[in-house]
Amino acid sequence: MLGKRAPPSFNLRGRDKRRPCTAEQVQLVMNHQTPKMAFSTELAYRCGLRAHELLTIERTSDKRADKRFYADGREKNLSSKFDGMGDGVRYVVTGKGGLTREIFVPKDLAIQLEQRRLPEPIRVRDRGVFYVQKYDLAGGKKFTDSFAKASERALGWSTGAHGLRHSYAQERLKNLTKNYDYETAKETVSQEMGHFRPDITDAYLR
């Protein structure tokens, strides 16, 4: 049974934003959210999304992912990307620096996502930035606030919604290293998360 106080691994301020949530903890948080917020939580957790990226999800037929290249001209697009994730659908999101990247949405979530497709795109504002939203999803500050409050109620502590990306990174690395060497697995996670630099991904794997 989960306690009401932050685990000993937390720093003295009671927060460690790098701390990932387990699947069980994510479900407990979702139980304290509205269906719309809970769906966004599950998407962020299972797809490795930033809060504002939830507002930018698009079909690959509507928008293409940006390409990134190695110094020798090869495209950064490993064949191991999304390997082992089962049936699903690729979408794109636009993240930091305006980078548009592919994400993999498991089939069960993709079905629910399409049920939330808006008849017409809407223009929304989050933290002073405007987005064109095509799905009825919670995202941005409203989502992070909801997650923090639900986590406090469910677990007695919160590390913020960004911890869901840490969970994705660590769980993907664990699964990928079953079939790939560590460096390949880490670079794969880096590409899936939109870092394209494994050294940045290191911060999510501690």
VODREN-466830 format. One line per 3 residues: their letters; for each residue y, x, z of N, C-alpha, C, O. Coordinates in steps of 0.1 Angstrom, whole numbers, always signed. Last residue first. Layout:
// residues N
a	Y,X,Z,Y,X,Z,Y,X,Z,Y,X,Z ~ ... .
//
This chain:
// residues 206
rly	+81,+186,-152,+80,+193,-139,+75,+183,-128,+74,+186,-116 ~ +87,+176,-176,+73,+179,-173,+70,+185,-160,+59,+189,-156 ~ +113,+175,-183,+106,+162,-181,+91,+164,-176,+84,+154,-173 .
adt	+120,+200,-188,+126,+194,-177,+119,+181,-173,+120,+176,-162 ~ +108,+206,-213,+103,+212,-200,+108,+205,-188,+100,+203,-178 ~ +123,+196,-233,+112,+187,-228,+107,+193,-215,+101,+185,-207 .
idp	+138,+218,-240,+145,+206,-233,+135,+197,-227,+137,+192,-216 ~ +119,+233,-252,+125,+238,-239,+133,+227,-232,+133,+227,-220 ~ +112,+220,-276,+103,+220,-265,+109,+224,-251,+105,+220,-241 .
rfh	+132,+201,-294,+133,+214,-288,+124,+214,-276,+128,+208,-266 ~ +132,+175,-301,+130,+184,-312,+131,+199,-307,+132,+208,-315 ~ +138,+151,-288,+144,+164,-283,+144,+174,-295,+154,+180,-298 .
gme	+125,+127,-292,+138,+129,-299,+145,+142,-294,+157,+143,-297 ~ +101,+122,-283,+111,+118,-274,+125,+121,-280,+135,+117,-275 ~ +84,+133,-303,+83,+119,-300,+95,+114,-292,+100,+102,-294 .
qsv	+91,+160,-300,+94,+153,-312,+94,+138,-310,+103,+131,-315 ~ +80,+165,-275,+94,+168,-278,+99,+160,-290,+109,+154,-290 ~ +53,+161,-279,+60,+152,-270,+75,+153,-272,+83,+143,-272 .
tek	+48,+182,-296,+46,+169,-301,+54,+159,-292,+60,+150,-297 ~ +53,+204,-280,+62,+202,-291,+60,+188,-297,+70,+182,-301 ~ +31,+200,-262,+45,+199,-257,+55,+197,-268,+64,+189,-267 .
ate	+9,+204,-279,+11,+191,-272,+25,+190,-267,+31,+179,-269 ~ +13,+230,-287,+13,+220,-297,+16,+206,-290,+24,+198,-295 ~ +10,+242,-261,+22,+244,-269,+24,+233,-280,+35,+228,-281 .
ydy	-17,+236,-254,-6,+231,-246,+7,+232,-254,+15,+222,-254 ~ -38,+223,-281,-34,+234,-272,-21,+229,-265,-14,+221,-271 ~ -54,+191,-282,-45,+201,-287,-42,+212,-277,-43,+209,-265 .
nkt	-69,+172,-268,-73,+176,-282,-65,+187,-288,-68,+192,-299 ~ -59,+170,-243,-73,+168,-245,-78,+172,-258,-90,+176,-260 ~ -32,+171,-245,-39,+183,-242,-54,+182,-242,-61,+192,-240 .
lnk	-25,+144,-248,-25,+153,-260,-33,+166,-257,-39,+171,-266 ~ -25,+134,-222,-35,+129,-232,-36,+138,-244,-47,+140,-249 ~ -5,+149,-210,-18,+149,-204,-29,+144,-214,-39,+150,-216 .
lre	+17,+142,-225,+12,+156,-225,-2,+157,-220,-10,+164,-226 ~ +19,+115,-219,+16,+119,-232,+11,+133,-233,+1,+136,-240 ~ +26,+116,-192,+14,+110,-195,+9,+114,-210,-3,+115,-212 .
qay	+51,+130,-193,+39,+136,-186,+26,+129,-190,+16,+136,-191 ~ +66,+113,-209,+64,+127,-213,+52,+132,-206,+44,+139,-213 ~ +66,+88,-195,+61,+89,-208,+57,+103,-212,+47,+106,-217 .
shr	+79,+97,-171,+66,+92,-171,+59,+93,-184,+48,+97,-186 ~ +104,+103,-181,+96,+113,-175,+82,+109,-174,+73,+117,-177 ~ +112,+78,-189,+110,+88,-199,+102,+100,-194,+94,+106,-201 .
lgh	+115,+66,-164,+104,+61,-173,+102,+70,-184,+90,+71,-189 ~ +137,+77,-153,+124,+82,-148,+113,+77,-157,+102,+83,-157 ~ +157,+62,-161,+155,+73,-169,+141,+80,-165,+135,+87,-172 .
agt	+161,+42,-142,+153,+39,-154,+149,+51,-162,+140,+51,-169 ~ +159,+56,-108,+165,+52,-120,+156,+49,-132,+145,+55,-132 ~ +145,+59,-86,+149,+71,-92,+156,+68,-105,+160,+77,-113 .
swg	+145,+41,-56,+146,+41,-70,+151,+54,-75,+159,+61,-69 ~ +127,+23,-30,+135,+34,-35,+136,+33,-50,+128,+26,-57 ~ +111,+2,-24,+119,+7,-13,+128,+19,-17,+135,+25,-9 .
lar	+97,-11,-44,+92,+2,-38,+99,+7,-26,+94,+15,-19 ~ +110,-36,-49,+95,-34,-50,+89,-22,-43,+79,-23,-37 ~ +137,-32,-44,+130,-43,-38,+115,-41,-38,+108,-44,-28 .
esa	+142,-9,-59,+145,-9,-45,+137,-20,-38,+132,-18,-27 ~ +135,-19,-84,+127,-8,-79,+129,-7,-64,+120,-5,-56 ~ +155,-37,-89,+141,-42,-88,+132,-31,-82,+123,-34,-74 .
kaf	+177,-20,-90,+176,-31,-80,+162,-35,-78,+157,-37,-66 ~ +171,-4,-112,+173,+2,-99,+172,-9,-88,+165,-6,-78 ~ +169,-24,-133,+157,-16,-129,+159,-10,-115,+150,-10,-107 .
sdt	+195,-34,-134,+183,-43,-131,+172,-34,-126,+165,-38,-116 ~ +208,-11,-142,+212,-17,-130,+200,-26,-125,+197,-26,-113 ~ +197,-6,-167,+195,+4,-157,+198,-2,-143,+192,+1,-133 .
fkk	+205,-30,-181,+191,-27,-178,+189,-17,-167,+181,-19,-158 ~ +232,-28,-181,+226,-39,-175,+212,-37,-172,+207,-41,-161 ~ +236,-4,-195,+239,-4,-181,+232,-16,-174,+228,-15,-163 .
gga	+209,-6,-220,+221,-1,-215,+223,-2,-200,+213,-2,-192 ~ +193,-39,-224,+194,-24,-225,+207,-19,-219,+215,-27,-214 ~ +171,-65,-232,+181,-60,-223,+181,-45,-225,+171,-38,-228 .
ldy	+169,-80,-265,+164,-71,-254,+175,-68,-244,+187,-68,-248 ~ +164,-94,-291,+169,-100,-279,+163,-92,-267,+153,-96,-261 ~ +173,-73,-318,+163,-79,-310,+169,-84,-297,+178,-77,-291 .
kqv	+194,-60,-330,+186,-69,-339,+175,-76,-331,+168,-85,-336 ~ +227,-50,-325,+214,-53,-319,+207,-63,-327,+212,-74,-330 ~ +248,-25,-329,+243,-37,-337,+229,-39,-332,+220,-32,-335 .
yfv	+271,-14,-304,+258,-13,-311,+256,-26,-318,+260,-37,-315 ~ +298,+5,-292,+294,-7,-298,+280,-5,-305,+279,+6,-312 ~ +307,+18,-260,+301,+21,-273,+296,+7,-279,+289,+0,-272 .
grd	+314,+13,-233,+324,+17,-243,+320,+19,-257,+328,+22,-266 ~ +289,+6,-221,+296,+18,-217,+306,+23,-228,+308,+35,-230 ~ +283,-14,-248,+277,-8,-236,+284,+5,-233,+284,+14,-242 .
rvr	+285,-43,-267,+292,-31,-262,+285,-27,-249,+283,-35,-240 ~ +271,-57,-297,+272,-56,-283,+279,-43,-279,+279,-33,-286 ~ +267,-79,-323,+274,-67,-319,+276,-67,-304,+282,-77,-298 .
ipe	+236,-90,-337,+248,-92,-329,+254,-79,-325,+247,-69,-325 ~ +218,-103,-366,+222,-92,-357,+235,-95,-349,+243,-103,-354 ~ +202,-134,-365,+212,-126,-371,+216,-115,-361,+216,-117,-349 .
plr	+179,-141,-351,+181,-147,-365,+192,-139,-373,+190,-137,-385 ~ +162,-114,-335,+173,-123,-336,+175,-129,-350,+173,-121,-360 ~ +130,-111,-322,+139,-107,-333,+150,-118,-334,+147,-130,-335 .
rqe	+110,-116,-305,+124,-115,-299,+134,-111,-310,+146,-109,-307 ~ +87,-114,-318,+90,-127,-313,+105,-128,-308,+110,-139,-306 ~ +86,-87,-320,+90,-95,-332,+93,-109,-329,+101,-116,-335 .
lqi	+78,-80,-294,+91,-76,-299,+95,-84,-311,+107,-89,-312 ~ +52,-90,-294,+62,-96,-285,+76,-92,-290,+85,-101,-289 ~ +41,-72,-312,+40,-86,-315,+50,-94,-306,+58,-102,-311 .
ald	+45,-48,-300,+52,-50,-312,+52,-65,-316,+61,-71,-321 ~ +28,-49,-278,+43,-50,-275,+50,-53,-288,+60,-60,-288 ~ +4,-47,-290,+7,-59,-282,+21,-60,-279,+27,-71,-278 .
kpv	+6,-22,-304,+5,-35,-311,+8,-47,-303,+15,-56,-307 ~ +31,+1,-293,+17,-4,-293,+17,-19,-298,+27,-26,-296 ~ +54,+17,-312,+53,+6,-303,+39,+0,-304,+34,-4,-314 .
fie	+68,+48,-315,+56,+41,-317,+55,+30,-307,+55,+32,-295 ~ +98,+58,-333,+90,+56,-320,+78,+48,-324,+77,+41,-334 ~ +118,+81,-351,+107,+71,-350,+102,+70,-336,+101,+80,-329 .
rtl	+154,+83,-347,+140,+89,-347,+130,+77,-347,+133,+66,-343 ~ +186,+93,-353,+177,+82,-354,+163,+88,-356,+160,+96,-364 ~ +212,+106,-334,+199,+109,-340,+191,+97,-341,+188,+90,-330 .
ggk	+236,+104,-321,+234,+96,-333,+222,+99,-340,+220,+94,-351 ~ +236,+118,-297,+242,+125,-309,+240,+117,-322,+242,+123,-332 ~ +208,+100,-285,+219,+110,-283,+223,+117,-296,+215,+120,-304 .
gtv	+195,+76,-308,+197,+81,-295,+209,+90,-294,+219,+88,-300 ~ +182,+48,-323,+192,+58,-324,+196,+63,-311,+201,+55,-302 ~ +148,+42,-334,+159,+40,-325,+169,+51,-327,+166,+61,-333 .
vyr	+124,+25,-354,+133,+36,-352,+143,+32,-341,+146,+20,-340 ~ +88,+20,-353,+101,+15,-354,+111,+27,-353,+106,+39,-352 ~ +54,+15,-361,+65,+25,-360,+79,+18,-362,+80,+10,-372 .
vgd	+29,-1,-343,+39,-2,-353,+50,+8,-351,+54,+10,-339 ~ -6,+2,-336,+8,+0,-332,+16,+0,-345,+11,+1,-356 ~ -36,+13,-320,-30,+5,-330,-15,+2,-326,-12,+0,-314 .
gmg	-35,+46,-305,-41,+33,-308,-34,+26,-319,-26,+32,-326 ~ -27,+71,-298,-20,+60,-292,-25,+46,-296,-20,+36,-292 ~ -36,+94,-311,-43,+89,-299,-37,+77,-292,-41,+72,-281 .
dfk	-5,+107,-321,-19,+107,-322,-26,+102,-309,-21,+105,-298 ~ +22,+109,-322,+17,+95,-319,+2,+95,-320,-4,+84,-319 ~ +19,+138,-339,+28,+129,-334,+22,+115,-333,+17,+109,-343 .
ssl	+3,+156,-352,-2,+151,-339,+8,+141,-333,+4,+135,-323 ~ +17,+165,-374,+6,+154,-376,+1,+149,-363,-5,+138,-363 ~ +52,+169,-368,+38,+173,-366,+28,+161,-368,+32,+150,-366 .
nke	+78,+176,-381,+71,+163,-381,+56,+166,-380,+49,+165,-390 ~ +103,+192,-391,+97,+191,-378,+91,+177,-377,+97,+167,-373 ~ +98,+208,-423,+102,+196,-415,+95,+196,-401,+83,+199,-400 .
rgd	+107,+242,-430,+96,+231,-428,+102,+220,-419,+110,+222,-410 ~ +126,+261,-430,+127,+250,-439,+117,+239,-438,+118,+229,-444 ~ +125,+280,-410,+120,+284,-423,+120,+273,-433,+114,+274,-444 .
ayf	+136,+268,-388,+144,+278,-395,+139,+282,-409,+146,+285,-417 ~ +127,+233,-392,+125,+246,-386,+134,+256,-394,+139,+252,-404 ~ +145,+202,-391,+138,+213,-398,+138,+225,-390,+147,+228,-382 .
rkd	+145,+166,-391,+149,+179,-385,+140,+190,-390,+129,+187,-394 ~ +158,+135,-404,+149,+146,-405,+154,+159,-398,+166,+161,-398 ~ +161,+102,-391,+167,+114,-396,+156,+125,-396,+146,+125,-388 .
ark	+144,+73,-403,+146,+83,-393,+152,+95,-399,+150,+98,-411 ~ +159,+45,-419,+150,+56,-419,+154,+66,-408,+165,+67,-404 ~ +159,+9,-416,+166,+22,-414,+156,+33,-413,+145,+32,-408 .
dst	+143,-11,-424,+157,-14,-424,+165,-1,-423,+177,+0,-427 ~ +117,-3,-422,+121,-8,-435,+136,-11,-436,+142,-12,-447 ~ +114,+2,-396,+116,+14,-405,+120,+9,-419,+124,+17,-427 .
rei	+135,-20,-376,+123,-17,-384,+125,-5,-393,+136,-2,-396 ~ +151,-8,-346,+151,-14,-359,+138,-11,-366,+131,-2,-362 ~ +169,-7,-315,+156,-8,-322,+157,-15,-335,+163,-26,-336 .
tll	+191,-5,-299,+192,+0,-313,+179,-1,-321,+178,+4,-332 ~ +189,-10,-273,+198,-19,-280,+198,-15,-295,+204,-22,-303 ~ +173,+9,-263,+167,-4,-264,+176,-14,-272,+171,-24,-278 .
eha	+189,+30,-260,+181,+30,-272,+174,+16,-274,+171,+12,-285 ~ +200,+29,-235,+208,+24,-246,+200,+23,-259,+204,+16,-268 ~ +178,+41,-220,+183,+27,-218,+191,+21,-230,+189,+10,-234 .
rlg	+153,+58,-240,+165,+58,-231,+170,+43,-230,+167,+35,-239 ~ +117,+54,-241,+131,+51,-246,+142,+54,-235,+139,+52,-223 ~ +89,+56,-243,+97,+68,-240,+112,+66,-244,+118,+75,-249 .
cry	+71,+36,-246,+76,+42,-258,+86,+53,-256,+91,+60,-265 ~ +64,+26,-221,+54,+29,-230,+58,+36,-243,+50,+41,-251 ~ +90,+23,-208,+79,+31,-202,+69,+35,-213,+64,+47,-213 .
ale	+104,+7,-225,+110,+20,-222,+99,+29,-216,+98,+41,-220 ~ +87,-16,-225,+90,-9,-237,+95,+5,-235,+90,+15,-241 ~ +89,-24,-198,+76,-20,-204,+78,-12,-217,+71,-2,-219 .
tsf	+116,-30,-196,+110,-19,-188,+97,-14,-194,+95,-2,-194 ~ +118,-51,-214,+125,-39,-217,+120,-27,-209,+119,-16,-214 ~ +102,-69,-199,+98,-65,-212,+105,-52,-216,+99,-43,-222 .
amk	+119,-73,-177,+105,-67,-175,+100,-62,-188,+94,-51,-189 ~ +141,-86,-187,+142,-73,-182,+129,-66,-181,+128,-54,-183 ~ +127,-110,-195,+135,-102,-205,+136,-88,-200,+134,-79,-208 .
ptq	+117,-120,-170,+108,-117,-182,+115,-108,-192,+109,-98,-197 ~ +133,-103,-143,+132,-115,-152,+123,-111,-163,+121,-99,-166 ~ +115,-84,-118,+125,-86,-128,+123,-99,-136,+112,-105,-135 .
hnm	+94,-78,-102,+107,-82,-95,+118,-83,-105,+130,-84,-101 ~ +74,-69,-117,+72,-82,-110,+84,-87,-103,+85,-98,-99 ~ +84,-44,-125,+84,-55,-134,+82,-69,-128,+88,-79,-132 .
vlq	+76,-30,-102,+90,-32,-105,+92,-43,-115,+101,-52,-113 ~ +49,-30,-105,+55,-36,-93,+70,-39,-95,+75,-49,-91 ~ +46,-16,-129,+42,-30,-128,+48,-37,-116,+52,-49,-117 .
vqe	+54,+9,-120,+61,+2,-131,+58,-13,-130,+67,-21,-132 ~ +33,+15,-102,+47,+13,-97,+56,+6,-107,+64,-2,-104 ~ +12,+18,-120,+11,+7,-109,+25,+5,-104,+29,-7,-101 .
atc	+19,+39,-135,+18,+26,-141,+18,+15,-131,+24,+5,-134 ~ +44,+58,-117,+31,+56,-121,+30,+42,-128,+39,+34,-126 ~ +74,+75,-126,+68,+63,-120,+53,+62,-125,+51,+66,-137 .
prr	+86,+108,-120,+81,+97,-128,+76,+86,-120,+72,+88,-108 ~ +115,+124,-110,+103,+119,-105,+98,+107,-114,+105,+97,-115 ~ +140,+133,-116,+129,+138,-125,+116,+131,-121,+106,+132,-128 .
kdr	+157,+124,-97,+157,+117,-110,+146,+122,-119,+143,+115,-129 ~ +154,+119,-66,+149,+130,-75,+147,+123,-89,+137,+117,-91 ~ +169,+111,-36,+167,+108,-50,+163,+121,-57,+168,+132,-55 .
grl	+176,+118,-10,+168,+106,-12,+165,+103,-26,+159,+92,-29 ~ +189,+140,-4,+198,+129,-7,+189,+116,-10,+195,+106,-13 ~ +169,+159,-1,+175,+153,+11,+185,+142,+8,+188,+134,+17 .
nfs	+144,+149,-26,+153,+158,-20,+160,+151,-8,+158,+140,-6 ~ +109,+138,-24,+123,+136,-27,+132,+147,-21,+129,+152,-10 ~ +85,+142,-13,+88,+151,-24,+103,+149,-29,+108,+157,-36 .
ppa	+80,+122,+5,+85,+135,+10,+89,+144,-1,+97,+153,+1 ~ +91,+91,-9,+81,+100,-6,+87,+114,-2,+98,+116,-5 ~ +113,+67,+7,+110,+76,-4,+100,+87,+0,+100,+91,+12 .
rkg	+98,+39,+24,+107,+50,+23,+103,+59,+12,+92,+59,+7 ~ +80,+19,+24,+94,+15,+22,+103,+27,+21,+115,+25,+17 ~ +48,+23,+7,+57,+23,+19,+71,+19,+14,+74,+17,+3 .
lm	+22,+6,-9,+34,+14,-10,+43,+12,+2,+45,+1,+7 ~ -12,+9,+0,+0,+0,+0,+12,+9,+0,+13,+18,+8 .
//
